[in-house]
Amino acid sequence: MLRIVQSIDDALELRDWFHRQEVVALDTETTGFDIYSPGFRIRLIQFGNQTEAWVVPFERWTGFVNELISRYTGTFLVHNAAYDIAALRAVGVILPWHKVVDTMIAMRLIEPHRAAGLKDAATRHVSKAASASQVDLHKAMRANKWGWHDIPIDFPLYTYYAAMDVILTARLYESRACQEGLREPLYRLEMDVREVCSSMERLGMRVDVEFCFEKRSELVREAEAIKKEVEENYGFSLTSNGALAKWLLGAGVPLTKTTDGGAPSVSKDALEEALPYTGGTPADIIRMALRVRKIQKLASAYYENFINLSTDGLLHPSIETIAARTGRMSIRNPALQTLPKASDPDAKEVRRAVIPRNEGEVLIGCDYNQIELRCIASFSGDPDLQRAFLTADEVGSDFFTEACKVVYDDPTITKGDPRRDGVKTLFYASGYGAGVAKMAATAGVTVPEMKAISDKVFGRYPGVKRLMKACERSAAENDNWIITPSGRRIWIDPEMGYKAMNGLIQGHAADVFKKALVHMAHAGLDELMVVPVHDEIVLSVPWDAVEDVQQIVRECMTDRDHVVPLLAEPSPGALTWGDIDK
């Protein structure tokens, strides 16, 4: 049954129906996905169960909708609750998190390797025709050149599409898969994390727009100068992949990778792999090509997006709390998750665009000290690897330096020793399941050199290899699933069993970080939290509260329930994210 609220009598019938339901599915149709844009509006709101749907023109019945939601004592079923809760809040209607069950989070927990959109999940678990209304509507929108902001709200296909969303949500909720997802040990944690991150999205991240304009212009000028130099001196366009490949091959550069079409690849990976075997002018050309690509991306993906996405300097990043199969989070609009680490000077400059949210505040940051490697050390049971971490912590040294001393049997090695870089690359890359060739490219050495480092490290710390094999075997024996200590289910591609350890470590690190975020919010820091990136949380803190906040953050993030403790030390206050000294 589909009912459209058009009169007072319809509204009264909906109210009577509403309070007979123990659970009500809810969904909204809006003018677009940017909730914080000036013209954002909710056009329709829908309520329903497995067989009935009520479609309400929102702007005409806003007060009535607010009353229904505020007085309802049952449970709302919402697929992607973060969006609908934020959309309603933006127009003055508060949908409390504690009243909501999010069927999308349930599906992501039970099927982390599959698309979790409503139509995708419903097609698998409700009906293969679940997406039919969406297909028909999109055809009509294209034919009439309508967008979500101007499609007539009484257009029958639009109304039917809106109604089907709540019916599908209610039916998906009753499915066996969704109910299993709701019983997953981490469902409650994921809901709490989603609420914390939605608060961060709403409060926003402040950027220095003038600084962004200046830095974007600098990078554009630098890129143009490099391209002009190559064009004038070598006679080809540096941004033409075909021309670049032809020139490099003519200069004897070993391009071993190919594109899907069979042409020589000049991708970032291909160029980085070739660089250790290349010298002179060809090496300079590779470096210039990589440099141009990098700074063009920084100029457009970060500085330009900071400018375009901000309103009076405040932007609202989209935080996807279960973005990866492993449960790791990511940031979109802007894509902070792909921003290189702060050790990269260019990335550090990008971070300088982020400033305190309010006057009289400073930024502090806190991230975990090598959380993945510490987890590997604890889970591997390798006493020497564990001892290297514990010794570094005890004497205030650096793990990679301590490990390097053992690997090379040289107690005089310091942090500046070049051998340390190879060991560091080996540990990090192996944790991600990378092969020797990829490690070599990352470290800037040849494959034989990296193979020698690999043999030394794994020979000295055999527990790492044992853990890799144990995880691969466990996945193979459990239908390609790895389970973290917190109960997170991670699906491993059967053809990529070598990534099983990475799945375990990344998933566990995600669990640890998410618990810490919730602990911080419960400790009263929710209004100060700005954005979580990788294993770091950035906070905007009144200058006179820095020491108190640092202590709370330290306590919330430090985890001593492992053989090798997971440590986190907050930074001092700084006036930009890039100036945070950790």
C-alpha positions as CSV (number, residue, x, y, z in Angstrom):
1,M,0.0,0.0,0.0
2,L,1.3,3.5,-0.9
3,R,-0.3,6.6,0.7
4,I,0.6,10.2,0.0
5,V,-0.1,12.7,2.8
6,Q,-2.1,15.5,1.1
7,S,-4.7,16.5,3.7
8,I,-5.3,16.8,7.4
9,D,-7.2,13.5,7.3
10,D,-4.3,11.8,5.7
11,A,-2.0,13.2,8.3
12,L,-4.2,12.0,11.1
13,E,-4.4,8.5,9.6
14,L,-0.6,8.4,9.4
15,R,-0.3,9.5,13.0
16,D,-2.6,6.7,14.1
17,W,-0.7,4.2,11.9
18,F,2.6,5.4,13.2
19,H,1.9,4.7,16.8
20,R,0.7,1.1,16.1
21,Q,4.2,0.2,14.8
22,E,6.9,-1.2,16.9
23,V,9.5,-0.4,14.2
24,V,9.1,2.2,11.4
25,A,11.4,2.4,8.3
26,L,12.4,6.0,7.5
27,D,14.0,7.5,4.4
28,T,14.3,11.0,2.8
29,E,14.5,12.4,-0.7
30,T,16.5,15.5,-0.9
31,T,17.9,18.1,-3.4
32,G,21.3,16.4,-3.4
33,F,24.0,14.8,-1.4
34,D,25.7,18.0,-0.1
35,I,23.8,18.5,3.1
36,Y,25.7,21.6,4.0
37,S,25.2,23.5,0.7
38,P,23.1,26.7,1.0
39,G,20.3,25.4,-1.1
40,F,19.9,22.0,0.5
41,R,16.3,20.9,1.2
42,I,14.4,17.7,2.0
43,R,11.7,17.2,-0.6
44,L,10.0,14.0,0.7
45,I,10.1,11.9,3.8
46,Q,8.9,8.4,3.9
47,F,7.7,6.1,6.6
48,G,6.8,2.4,6.2
49,N,6.9,-1.2,7.1
50,Q,7.2,-4.4,5.0
51,T,3.9,-3.8,3.1
52,E,3.0,-0.1,3.6
53,A,4.6,3.2,2.8
54,W,3.6,6.8,3.5
55,V,5.1,9.5,1.4
56,V,5.1,13.0,3.0
57,P,5.9,16.3,1.1
58,F,8.3,17.5,3.7
59,E,8.2,21.3,3.3
60,R,4.5,21.4,3.6
61,W,4.4,19.1,6.7
62,T,7.6,19.9,8.5
63,G,6.0,20.6,11.9
64,F,3.9,17.5,11.6
65,V,6.9,15.3,10.8
66,N,8.9,16.8,13.7
67,E,6.0,15.9,16.0
68,L,5.8,12.4,14.7
69,I,9.5,11.7,15.1
70,S,9.9,13.4,18.5
71,R,6.9,11.6,20.1
72,Y,7.5,8.1,18.6
73,T,8.8,5.7,21.3
74,G,9.6,2.8,19.0
75,T,12.6,2.1,16.7
76,F,13.4,3.7,13.4
77,L,14.9,1.5,10.7
78,V,17.2,3.6,8.4
79,H,19.6,2.5,5.7
80,N,22.6,4.8,6.0
81,A,21.4,6.6,9.0
82,A,24.2,9.1,9.0
83,Y,22.9,10.8,5.9
84,D,19.2,10.9,6.9
85,I,19.9,12.0,10.5
86,A,22.2,14.8,9.2
87,A,19.7,15.8,6.5
88,L,16.9,16.1,9.0
89,R,19.1,18.0,11.5
90,A,20.0,20.5,8.7
91,V,16.4,21.5,8.4
92,G,15.7,21.5,12.1
93,V,14.4,18.0,12.9
94,I,16.3,15.9,15.4
95,L,16.2,12.1,14.9
96,P,18.0,10.7,18.0
97,W,20.7,8.1,17.4
98,H,19.5,5.9,20.2
99,K,16.2,5.4,18.4
100,V,17.8,4.2,15.2
101,V,18.8,0.8,13.8
102,D,21.1,1.2,10.7
103,T,20.6,-1.7,8.3
104,M,23.6,-0.5,6.2
105,I,26.0,-0.9,9.1
106,A,24.6,-4.3,9.8
107,M,25.2,-5.4,6.2
108,R,28.7,-4.0,6.1
109,L,29.6,-6.0,9.2
110,I,28.1,-9.3,7.8
111,E,29.2,-8.7,4.2
112,P,32.2,-6.4,4.3
113,H,33.3,-7.5,0.8
114,R,30.0,-6.6,-0.9
115,A,28.3,-3.4,-1.9
116,A,26.1,-2.2,1.0
117,G,23.8,0.2,-0.7
118,L,20.1,-0.4,-0.1
119,K,19.3,-1.6,-3.7
120,D,22.4,-3.8,-3.7
121,A,21.7,-5.5,-0.3
122,A,18.0,-5.8,-1.0
123,T,18.7,-7.4,-4.4
124,R,20.7,-10.1,-2.6
125,H,18.4,-10.7,0.3
126,V,14.9,-9.4,-0.5
127,S,14.2,-9.5,-4.2
128,K,16.1,-9.6,-7.4
129,A,13.7,-6.8,-8.6
130,A,14.7,-4.5,-5.8
131,S,16.4,-2.0,-8.1
132,A,13.6,-1.9,-10.7
133,S,12.1,1.3,-9.4
134,Q,15.5,3.0,-9.4
135,V,16.2,2.0,-13.0
136,D,12.8,3.3,-14.2
137,L,13.2,6.5,-12.3
138,H,16.7,7.3,-13.7
139,K,15.5,6.7,-17.2
140,A,12.6,9.2,-16.7
141,M,15.0,11.7,-15.1
142,R,17.4,11.5,-18.1
143,A,14.6,11.8,-20.6
144,N,13.2,14.9,-18.9
145,K,16.6,16.3,-17.9
146,W,15.5,16.4,-14.2
147,G,17.8,16.4,-11.2
148,W,17.1,15.5,-7.7
149,H,16.5,19.2,-7.0
150,D,13.7,19.7,-9.6
151,I,12.0,16.5,-10.3
152,P,8.3,17.1,-9.6
153,I,7.5,15.6,-6.2
154,D,4.2,14.3,-7.5
155,F,5.8,12.5,-10.4
156,P,4.5,8.9,-10.0
157,L,7.8,7.1,-10.6
158,Y,9.5,9.4,-8.0
159,T,6.8,8.8,-5.5
160,Y,6.9,5.0,-6.1
161,Y,10.7,5.0,-5.9
162,A,10.6,6.9,-2.5
163,A,7.9,4.5,-1.1
164,M,9.8,1.4,-2.2
165,D,12.9,2.5,-0.2
166,V,11.2,2.2,3.1
167,I,9.5,-1.1,2.2
168,L,12.8,-2.5,1.1
169,T,14.5,-1.3,4.3
170,A,11.9,-2.9,6.4
171,R,12.1,-6.2,4.5
172,L,15.9,-6.1,4.5
173,Y,15.8,-5.6,8.3
174,E,13.8,-8.9,8.6
175,S,16.3,-10.8,6.4
176,R,18.5,-13.4,8.0
177,A,21.7,-11.7,6.8
178,C,20.7,-8.3,8.4
179,Q,19.7,-9.9,11.6
180,E,23.0,-11.6,11.8
181,G,24.7,-8.3,11.1
182,L,22.8,-6.7,14.0
183,R,24.0,-9.4,16.3
184,E,27.7,-8.9,15.3
185,P,29.8,-8.0,18.4
186,L,30.9,-4.7,16.8
187,Y,27.5,-3.4,15.7
188,R,27.1,-1.2,18.8
189,L,30.6,0.1,18.5
190,E,30.1,1.0,14.8
191,M,26.9,2.8,15.7
192,D,28.6,4.8,18.4
193,V,31.5,5.6,16.1
194,R,29.1,6.7,13.4
195,E,27.4,9.1,15.9
196,V,30.8,10.6,16.9
197,C,31.9,11.0,13.3
198,S,28.6,12.6,12.3
199,S,29.2,15.2,15.0
200,M,32.6,15.9,13.5
201,E,31.1,16.3,10.1
202,R,28.5,18.7,11.3
203,L,30.9,20.8,13.4
204,G,33.3,21.0,10.4
205,M,37.0,21.6,9.8
206,R,38.2,25.2,9.3
207,V,40.7,26.0,6.5
208,D,42.7,29.1,5.7
209,V,41.3,29.9,2.2
210,E,43.8,32.6,1.4
211,F,46.7,30.2,2.1
212,C,45.0,27.6,-0.2
213,F,44.8,30.2,-3.0
214,E,48.5,31.0,-2.6
215,K,49.7,27.4,-2.4
216,R,47.5,26.3,-5.4
217,S,49.0,29.1,-7.5
218,E,52.6,28.1,-6.5
219,L,52.1,24.5,-7.5
220,V,50.4,25.3,-10.8
221,R,53.3,27.6,-11.7
222,E,55.9,24.9,-10.7
223,A,54.1,22.3,-12.8
224,E,53.9,24.5,-15.8
225,A,57.6,25.4,-15.5
226,I,58.6,21.7,-15.4
227,K,56.4,20.8,-18.4
228,K,57.8,23.8,-20.4
229,E,61.4,22.7,-19.6
230,V,60.8,19.2,-20.9
231,E,58.9,20.4,-24.0
232,E,61.7,22.9,-24.9
233,N,64.7,20.7,-24.1
234,Y,63.5,17.2,-25.0
235,G,60.7,17.8,-27.5
236,F,57.8,15.9,-25.9
237,S,54.9,16.6,-23.6
238,L,55.5,15.3,-20.1
239,T,51.8,14.8,-19.5
240,S,51.3,12.6,-22.5
241,N,51.7,9.0,-21.4
242,G,52.4,7.8,-24.9
243,A,55.1,10.4,-25.5
244,L,56.7,9.8,-22.1
245,A,56.8,6.0,-22.6
246,K,58.3,6.4,-26.1
247,W,61.0,8.8,-24.8
248,L,61.9,6.6,-21.8
249,L,62.1,3.4,-23.9
250,G,64.3,5.2,-26.4
251,A,66.6,6.1,-23.6
252,G,66.9,2.5,-22.5
253,V,64.7,2.8,-19.4
254,P,63.3,-0.7,-18.4
255,L,59.5,-0.3,-18.4
256,T,58.3,-3.7,-17.5
257,K,54.7,-3.0,-16.7
258,T,52.0,-2.7,-19.4
259,T,48.5,-1.1,-19.6
260,D,45.4,-3.2,-20.1
261,G,45.7,-2.4,-23.8
262,G,49.3,-3.8,-23.9
263,A,51.1,-0.4,-24.1
264,P,54.1,0.3,-21.9
265,S,52.9,1.6,-18.6
266,V,54.2,4.9,-17.1
267,S,52.0,4.7,-14.0
268,K,53.4,5.9,-10.7
269,D,54.3,2.3,-9.7
270,A,56.0,1.6,-13.1
271,L,58.1,4.7,-12.9
272,E,59.1,4.1,-9.3
273,E,60.1,0.6,-10.1
274,A,62.2,1.7,-13.0
275,L,63.9,4.5,-11.2
276,P,66.5,2.5,-9.2
277,Y,67.8,1.1,-12.5
278,T,68.0,4.4,-14.2
279,G,70.5,7.2,-14.1
280,G,71.4,10.5,-15.7
281,T,68.9,12.4,-17.7
282,P,66.3,9.6,-18.0
283,A,66.2,9.5,-14.1
284,D,65.7,13.2,-14.1
285,I,62.8,12.9,-16.5
286,I,61.1,10.2,-14.3
287,R,61.5,12.4,-11.3
288,M,60.0,15.4,-13.1
289,A,57.1,13.3,-14.3
290,L,56.4,12.1,-10.8
291,R,56.8,15.6,-9.4
292,V,54.3,17.1,-11.9
293,R,51.7,14.4,-11.2
294,K,52.1,14.8,-7.5
295,I,51.8,18.6,-7.3
296,Q,49.0,18.7,-9.8
297,K,47.1,16.3,-7.6
298,L,47.8,18.3,-4.5
299,A,46.7,21.5,-6.2
300,S,43.4,20.1,-7.4
301,A,42.4,17.4,-4.9
302,Y,43.4,19.4,-1.8
303,Y,43.9,23.2,-2.2
304,E,41.2,23.6,-4.8
305,N,38.8,21.4,-3.0
306,F,39.4,23.2,0.2
307,I,38.5,26.4,-1.5
308,N,35.4,25.0,-3.4
309,L,34.0,22.9,-0.6
310,S,34.3,25.5,2.2
311,T,31.7,28.0,3.3
312,D,33.4,31.0,4.9
313,G,36.4,28.8,5.5
314,L,34.5,25.9,7.1
315,L,34.1,22.6,5.3
316,H,32.4,19.4,6.3
317,P,34.4,16.3,5.3
318,S,32.4,13.1,4.7
319,I,33.7,10.4,7.1
320,E,33.0,6.9,5.9
321,T,33.3,4.8,9.1
322,I,33.4,1.4,7.4
323,A,35.0,2.3,4.1
324,A,37.2,-0.8,3.7
325,R,36.7,-4.5,4.1
326,T,38.9,-4.3,7.2
327,G,36.7,-1.7,8.9
328,R,39.1,1.1,8.3
329,M,37.6,4.6,7.9
330,S,38.2,7.0,5.0
331,I,37.5,10.7,4.4
332,R,35.9,12.1,1.2
333,N,35.2,15.7,0.1
334,P,38.1,16.3,0.5
335,A,40.0,13.0,0.2
336,L,42.1,13.4,3.3
337,Q,42.6,9.6,3.5
338,T,44.9,9.7,0.4
339,L,46.9,12.6,1.6
340,P,50.5,11.5,2.1
341,K,51.9,11.3,5.7
342,A,53.1,14.4,7.3
343,S,56.7,13.3,6.8
344,D,56.2,14.3,3.2
345,P,57.0,18.1,3.0
346,D,54.3,18.8,0.4
347,A,51.7,16.9,2.4
348,K,52.8,18.9,5.5
349,E,52.1,22.1,3.6
350,V,48.6,20.9,2.8
351,R,48.0,20.2,6.4
352,R,49.0,23.8,7.2
353,A,45.8,24.9,5.5
354,V,43.8,23.4,8.4
355,I,43.5,25.8,11.3
356,P,41.7,25.8,14.6
357,R,37.9,25.8,14.4
358,N,37.4,28.8,16.6
359,E,39.3,31.9,17.9
360,G,41.2,31.2,21.0
361,E,41.9,27.6,20.1
362,V,44.8,25.5,19.0
363,L,45.0,22.2,17.2
364,I,46.4,19.1,18.8
365,G,46.8,15.7,17.2
366,C,47.4,12.2,18.4
367,D,48.1,9.1,16.5
368,Y,49.3,5.6,17.4
369,N,53.0,4.9,17.4
370,Q,53.4,2.2,14.7
371,I,50.1,0.4,15.6
372,E,50.2,-2.1,12.8
373,L,53.8,-3.3,13.6
374,R,53.1,-3.4,17.3
375,C,50.1,-5.6,16.6
376,I,52.2,-7.9,14.4
377,A,54.8,-8.1,17.1
378,S,52.2,-9.1,19.7
379,F,50.3,-11.5,17.5
380,S,53.4,-13.1,16.1
381,G,54.7,-14.3,19.4
382,D,58.2,-13.5,18.2
383,P,60.1,-12.7,21.4
384,D,63.0,-10.9,19.6
385,L,60.6,-8.7,17.7
386,Q,58.6,-7.9,20.9
387,R,61.9,-7.2,22.7
388,A,62.9,-4.7,20.0
389,F,59.7,-2.7,20.6
390,L,59.9,-2.9,24.4
391,T,63.6,-1.9,24.4
392,A,62.9,1.1,22.2
393,D,60.0,2.2,24.5
394,E,62.2,1.7,27.6
395,V,65.2,3.7,26.4
396,G,63.3,6.2,24.3
397,S,64.8,4.9,21.1
398,D,63.2,4.0,17.8
399,F,62.0,0.5,16.9
400,F,63.4,0.5,13.4
401,T,66.8,1.5,14.8
402,E,66.7,-1.2,17.4
403,A,65.6,-3.8,14.9
404,C,68.3,-2.7,12.4
405,K,71.0,-3.2,15.1
406,V,69.8,-6.8,15.5
407,V,69.4,-7.5,11.8
408,Y,72.9,-6.3,11.0
409,D,74.4,-7.3,14.3
410,D,75.8,-3.7,14.7
411,P,75.0,-1.9,18.0
412,T,76.4,1.3,16.6
413,I,73.6,1.9,14.1
414,T,71.8,5.2,14.7
415,K,68.5,6.6,13.3
416,G,70.3,8.3,10.4
417,D,71.8,5.1,9.1
418,P,70.6,4.4,5.6
419,R,70.2,0.7,6.4
420,R,67.3,1.7,8.7
421,D,65.3,2.9,5.8
422,G,65.4,-0.5,4.1
423,V,64.4,-2.3,7.2
424,K,61.6,0.2,7.8
425,T,60.2,-0.2,4.3
426,L,60.4,-4.0,4.7
427,F,58.4,-4.1,7.8
428,Y,55.7,-1.7,6.6
429,A,55.4,-3.2,3.1
430,S,55.3,-6.8,4.3
431,G,52.5,-5.8,6.7
432,Y,50.5,-4.8,3.7
433,G,51.3,-8.0,1.8
434,A,53.6,-6.3,-0.7
435,G,56.1,-8.2,-2.7
436,V,59.8,-7.6,-2.9
437,A,59.5,-5.6,-6.2
438,K,57.0,-3.2,-4.6
439,M,59.2,-2.9,-1.5
440,A,62.2,-2.1,-3.6
441,A,60.3,0.7,-5.5
442,T,59.2,2.2,-2.2
443,A,62.7,2.1,-0.7
444,G,64.3,3.3,-3.9
445,V,66.6,0.3,-4.2
446,T,67.0,-2.6,-6.6
447,V,65.1,-5.8,-6.2
448,P,68.2,-7.8,-5.3
449,E,69.1,-5.3,-2.6
450,M,65.6,-5.5,-1.2
451,K,65.7,-9.3,-1.4
452,A,68.9,-9.2,0.7
453,I,67.2,-7.0,3.3
454,S,64.1,-9.2,3.3
455,D,66.2,-12.3,3.9
456,K,68.1,-10.7,6.8
457,V,64.9,-9.3,8.5
458,F,62.8,-12.4,8.2
459,G,65.7,-14.6,9.1
460,R,66.2,-12.6,12.3
461,Y,62.4,-12.3,13.1
462,P,60.9,-15.6,11.8
463,G,57.7,-15.0,13.8
464,V,56.5,-12.5,11.1
465,K,56.6,-15.2,8.4
466,R,54.9,-17.6,10.8
467,L,52.1,-15.2,11.4
468,M,51.7,-14.6,7.7
469,K,51.4,-18.3,7.0
470,A,49.1,-18.9,10.0
471,C,46.7,-16.2,8.8
472,E,46.8,-17.5,5.3
473,R,46.0,-21.0,6.5
474,S,43.3,-19.8,8.8
475,A,41.5,-17.9,6.0
476,A,41.7,-21.0,3.7
477,E,40.3,-23.2,6.4
478,N,37.4,-20.8,7.3
479,D,35.9,-20.0,3.9
480,N,38.2,-17.1,3.3
481,W,37.3,-15.3,6.6
482,I,39.7,-13.8,9.2
483,I,38.2,-12.8,12.6
484,T,39.8,-10.0,14.7
485,P,40.0,-10.4,18.5
486,S,37.1,-8.0,18.7
487,G,35.0,-10.2,16.4
488,R,35.3,-8.2,13.1
489,R,34.8,-10.5,10.1
490,I,37.2,-9.8,7.2
491,W,36.8,-11.5,3.9
492,I,40.1,-12.4,2.1
493,D,40.1,-12.9,-1.6
494,P,41.0,-16.6,-2.1
495,E,43.6,-15.7,-4.7
496,M,45.2,-13.2,-2.4
497,G,45.7,-15.3,0.7
498,Y,49.0,-13.6,1.4
499,K,47.0,-10.5,2.4
500,A,45.3,-12.4,5.3
501,M,47.8,-11.1,7.9
502,N,47.2,-7.5,6.6
503,G,43.5,-8.0,7.0
504,L,43.9,-9.2,10.6
505,I,46.2,-6.3,11.5
506,Q,44.3,-3.6,9.7
507,G,41.0,-4.8,11.1
508,H,42.3,-5.0,14.7
509,A,43.9,-1.5,14.3
510,A,40.5,-0.2,13.2
511,D,38.8,-1.7,16.2
512,V,41.3,-0.2,18.6
513,F,41.1,3.3,17.0
514,K,37.3,3.3,16.9
515,K,37.0,2.3,20.6
516,A,39.4,5.1,21.4
517,L,37.3,7.7,19.5
518,V,34.2,6.6,21.4
519,H,36.0,6.7,24.7
520,M,37.1,10.3,23.9
521,A,33.6,11.3,23.0
522,H,32.2,9.8,26.2
523,A,34.9,11.6,28.2
524,G,33.5,14.9,26.9
525,L,35.7,15.7,24.0
526,D,33.1,15.2,21.3
527,E,32.7,18.9,20.6
528,L,36.5,19.4,20.2
529,M,37.1,16.5,17.8
530,V,37.7,17.7,14.2
531,V,38.6,14.8,12.0
532,P,40.1,11.2,12.2
533,V,42.7,10.5,9.5
534,H,44.4,7.1,9.4
535,D,45.3,6.4,13.1
536,E,45.3,10.1,14.0
537,I,42.6,12.3,15.6
538,V,42.8,16.0,15.3
539,L,41.1,18.2,17.9
540,S,40.5,22.0,18.2
541,V,41.1,22.9,21.8
542,P,40.8,26.1,23.9
543,W,44.4,27.1,24.6
544,D,43.8,27.0,28.4
545,A,42.5,23.4,28.2
546,V,45.3,21.8,26.2
547,E,47.0,20.0,29.1
548,D,43.7,18.5,30.4
549,V,42.7,17.4,26.9
550,Q,46.1,15.9,26.2
551,Q,45.8,13.8,29.4
552,I,42.3,12.5,28.4
553,V,43.4,11.7,24.9
554,R,46.5,9.9,26.1
555,E,44.4,7.8,28.5
556,C,41.7,7.0,25.9
557,M,44.1,6.0,23.1
558,T,46.8,4.1,25.0
559,D,46.1,0.3,25.1
560,R,48.3,-1.9,27.3
561,D,46.3,-5.1,26.8
562,H,48.9,-6.3,24.3
563,V,52.3,-7.9,24.8
564,V,53.6,-4.8,23.0
565,P,51.6,-1.8,24.3
566,L,49.8,0.4,21.7
567,L,51.1,3.9,22.6
568,A,49.8,7.3,21.6
569,E,51.3,10.7,22.7
570,P,49.3,13.9,22.0
571,S,51.1,16.8,20.3
572,P,51.5,20.2,21.8
573,G,49.1,22.9,20.6
574,A,49.7,24.4,17.2
575,L,48.1,27.0,15.0
576,T,47.9,24.6,12.0
577,W,47.6,20.9,11.5
578,G,50.9,20.9,9.6
579,D,52.7,22.5,12.5
580,I,51.6,19.8,14.9
581,D,54.9,18.3,16.2
582,K,54.4,14.7,17.1
